[in-house]
Every structure is written in C-alpha cells, then in structure tokens.
Amino acid sequence: MTSIRQIFASEQFRWPNGMHRAAALFSTSPEEITARTGFEFEAGVDELDHFRAISLELPSGRRVRLLWHERAPVLGLELDIDLADDLDDARIETMNALGIAQAELIWQPDADASAS
C-alpha cells in the first residue's frame, strides 16, 4: 500500500484541473489530524482570515487539501478536492486514509448540485 504524502507550500501545490471545490466539512480539528498522522498544518492568511492548511497526496495519487479558518462562524475542517474529482470517492478515500469517522462528517454537498 502506498503511503500518504504531504505536499508543502514550497512545492507550489496545484490542482490537476486548475480549480477546486469543497467536498466535506469535518468536526475534526487540525490537532487531531496531526496526532493521527504526524503531518503538521501550515499557517497562512487569505481573503477570509487566518487559516491552517495541509495538502496531501493520498495513496491513489488523488490530491486533497484540508483547510481550517481560525475564526469561521462554524468551525470545521474543510476538505477541498479537484473540481473534476468524484465527490464521494474523494471524501471516502480521505476519511479512510486519515481515520476520520462518519460521525465527524458535519456537512457534504448535494451530489446533484455539482451536476447542474
């Protein structure tokens, strides 16, 4: 089995399709992911606020990003995936790879919304 690889900001992470979308929101904190995997989140600032993020290449080669905005109205760890990726497959692989339980999933987009 291939392992998970962290993609650091210095590697200039790129989405295969050039764009991304949110695939899930988890109640899991960055600290919990670090405790489970040993991967450290990188801090930054974007147009919304201060954030912590981690970009990963999963065993399948799929690229994902986990994003935590420090002062979001609803705190949660956002899973971002490539725009052309399959929502369910990406979410399931990420959850399995990182040990995220179904009970930690607090939001997922309607699959039909991406088809319109």
C-alpha positions in Angstrom: 0.0 0.0 0.0 1.3 3.4 -0.9 1.5 5.9 1.9 0.1 9.4 2.2 2.5 12.2 1.2 2.3 15.8 2.5 2.7 18.5 -0.2 4.3 21.5 1.3 3.5 25.1 0.3 7.1 25.4 -1.1 6.2 22.7 -3.6 3.6 25.0 -5.1 0.6 22.7 -4.8 -1.6 22.7 -8.0 -5.0 21.2 -8.7 -4.9 18.8 -11.7 -7.9 20.6 -13.2 -6.8 24.0 -12.1 -9.8 24.6 -9.8 -11.2 23.1 -6.6 -14.4 22.7 -4.6 -15.4 21.8 -1.1 -16.3 18.1 -0.7 -17.0 17.9 3.1 -16.7 19.6 6.4 -15.5 17.6 9.4 -15.7 18.3 13.1 -12.1 17.1 13.3 -9.5 19.7 14.4 -6.1 20.2 12.8 -4.5 19.0 16.1 -6.5 15.7 15.8 -5.2 15.1 12.2 -1.7 15.9 13.3 -2.0 13.4 16.2 -3.3 10.7 13.9 -0.8 11.2 11.1 2.1 13.2 12.3 1.6 15.8 9.5 1.8 19.4 10.5 -0.6 22.1 9.2 0.9 25.2 7.6 -0.4 28.7 8.7 -1.4 31.4 6.3 -3.8 34.3 5.6 -6.3 34.5 2.8 -9.1 36.9 1.8 -11.3 35.4 4.6 -9.0 35.1 7.6 -6.0 33.4 9.2 -6.1 29.7 8.4 -4.2 26.4 8.8 -4.0 24.1 5.8 -2.4 20.8 4.8 -2.2 19.5 1.2 -1.9 15.7 0.8 -1.4 13.2 -1.9 -3.5 10.1 -0.9 -2.5 6.5 -1.7 -4.4 6.6 -5.0 -2.5 9.7 -6.2 -5.5 11.9 -5.5 -4.6 15.4 -4.2 -6.7 17.0 -1.4 -6.4 19.9 0.9 -7.7 20.3 4.4 -8.4 23.9 5.5 -9.3 25.3 8.9 -10.2 29.0 9.1 -9.4 30.1 12.6 -12.4 32.4 13.2 -15.1 30.8 10.9 -18.7 31.1 12.1 -18.9 27.3 12.1 -15.6 25.8 13.0 -14.8 22.8 10.9 -12.1 21.2 8.8 -13.0 21.7 5.1 -12.0 19.1 2.6 -11.2 20.6 -0.8 -10.8 18.4 -3.9 -10.1 18.9 -7.6 -13.2 20.3 -9.5 -13.2 17.2 -11.8 -12.8 14.7 -9.0 -15.7 12.5 -7.7 -17.2 13.9 -4.5 -18.0 10.6 -2.8 -14.8 8.8 -3.9 -12.6 11.6 -2.7 -14.4 12.0 0.6 -14.4 8.3 1.3 -10.7 7.9 0.5 -9.7 10.9 2.6 -11.7 9.7 5.6 -10.3 6.2 5.3 -6.7 7.4 4.8 -6.9 9.9 7.8 -9.0 7.8 10.1 -11.9 10.2 10.1 -15.1 8.6 11.3 -18.5 9.1 9.7 -19.7 10.8 13.0 -17.1 13.5 12.3 -18.7 14.4 9.0 -20.9 17.5 9.6 -21.6 18.6 6.0 -21.3 17.4 2.5 -22.6 18.9 -0.7 -25.6 17.5 -2.5 -24.2 15.4 -5.3 -26.9 16.7 -7.7 -25.8 20.3 -7.1 -22.5 19.6 -9.0 -24.4 18.3 -12.0 -26.3 21.5 -12.7 
